């Protein structure tokens, strides 16, 4: 077990800021603050924030900044969230226009307090973007919506370009790392249902919780079995000392093996590397699968 959050990190997971556009980082920050936008880049302490904001991209965090679950790997605050903001879809669309974004990624906190889990709010965000942002492609990364197909259908009816839902971790550690009622098999079934309804599907796992490589390969095979289109695999990096410790650092060579195996057994696009996160280079994944 690696107890210290900032110690013993190998060189390959050091964030290098050389070449980042600091002007764009500042502009992106101003746009998000002006439009009162939460981003997963900030709330989840993503290590790639400088690269993405420097390219005038951000992953918007919808439905507030407070999650009703407290997963062991995540630094987003948990508690009792505020009421949904009906103006948020419009503000997200405004931010996308101001940033000049052509591929928008929208995620959210989990809202178990809502009867539909926030499905209608996601649908309203997609509609607002389509109404106000000409030519923008939309990727959504959603919670489980209580694993209710009626809720999932609300979002599917708006035809997002990519519908992502993350398992986050291999089967053995799912119940340790993720908070109930998150369920590994139900999440796989949700992704299968989305794919069967004609949408490009995407998921992600992070490694470093104590799993071995065979368990990672087993998860990759389970994704292939449901005909998943896009998979991202990255290294778990402990956001603060309040989250579960890191148990191992996976080498870049091993991440490359995950990618090779995933694409060999049928997943169309696999992004695998130490600094990879779910929304990292998301546009490239959509282009590869959609043939754009």
Rosetta blueprint (number, residue, H / E / L):
1 X L
2 X E
3 X L
4 X L
5 X L
6 X L
7 X L
8 X L
9 X L
10 X L
11 X H
12 X H
13 X H
14 X L
15 X L
16 X L
17 X L
18 X L
19 X L
20 X L
21 X L
22 X H
23 X H
24 X H
25 X H
26 X H
27 X H
28 X H
29 X H
30 X H
31 X H
32 X H
33 X H
34 X H
35 X L
36 X L
37 X L
38 X E
39 X E
40 X H
41 X H
42 X H
43 X H
44 X L
45 X L
46 X L
47 X L
48 X L
49 X H
50 X H
51 X H
52 X H
53 X H
54 X H
55 X L
56 X L
57 X L
58 X L
59 X E
60 X E
61 X E
62 X E
63 X L
64 X L
65 X L
66 X L
67 X E
68 X L
69 X L
70 X L
71 X L
72 X L
73 X L
74 X L
75 X L
76 X L
77 X L
78 X E
79 X L
80 X L
81 X L
82 X L
83 X L
84 X L
85 X L
86 X L
87 X L
88 X H
89 X H
90 X H
91 X H
92 X H
93 X H
94 X H
95 X H
96 X H
97 X H
98 X H
99 X H
100 X L
101 X L
102 X L
103 X E
104 X E
105 X E
106 X E
107 X E
108 X E
109 X L
110 X L
111 X L
112 X L
113 X L
114 X L
115 X L
116 X L
117 X L
118 X L
119 X H
120 X H
121 X H
122 X H
123 X H
124 X H
125 X H
126 X H
127 X H
128 X H
129 X H
130 X H
131 X H
132 X H
133 X L
134 X L
135 X L
136 X L
137 X E
138 X E
139 X E
140 X E
141 X E
142 X L
143 X L
144 X L
145 X H
146 X H
147 X H
148 X L
149 X H
150 X H
151 X H
152 X H
153 X H
154 X H
155 X H
156 X H
157 X L
158 X L
159 X L
160 X L
161 X L
162 X E
163 X E
164 X E
165 X L
166 X L
167 X L
168 X E
169 X L
170 X L
171 X H
172 X H
173 X H
174 X H
175 X H
176 X H
177 X H
178 X L
179 X L
180 X L
181 X L
182 X L
183 X L
184 X H
185 X H
186 X H
187 X H
188 X H
189 X H
190 X H
191 X H
192 X H
193 X H
194 X H
195 X H
196 X H
197 X L
198 X L
199 X L
200 X E
201 X E
202 X E
203 X E
204 X E
205 X E
206 X E
207 X E
208 X L
209 X L
210 X L
211 X L
212 X L
213 X H
214 X H
215 X H
216 X H
217 X H
218 X H
219 X H
220 X H
221 X H
222 X H
223 X H
224 X H
225 X H
226 X L
227 X L
228 X L
229 X L
230 X E
231 X E
232 X E
233 X E
234 X E
235 X E
236 X L
237 X L
238 X L
239 X L
240 X L
241 X L
242 X L
243 X L
244 X L
245 X L
246 X E
247 X L
248 X L
249 X L
250 X L
251 X L
252 X H
253 X H
254 X H
255 X H
256 X H
257 X H
258 X H
259 X H
260 X H
261 X H
262 X H
263 X H
264 X H
265 X L
266 X L
267 X L
268 X L
269 X E
270 X E
271 X E
272 X E
273 X L
274 X L
275 X L
276 X L
277 X L
278 X L
279 X L
280 X L
281 X L
282 X H
283 X H
284 X H
285 X H
286 X H
287 X H
288 X H
289 X H
290 X H
291 X L
292 X L
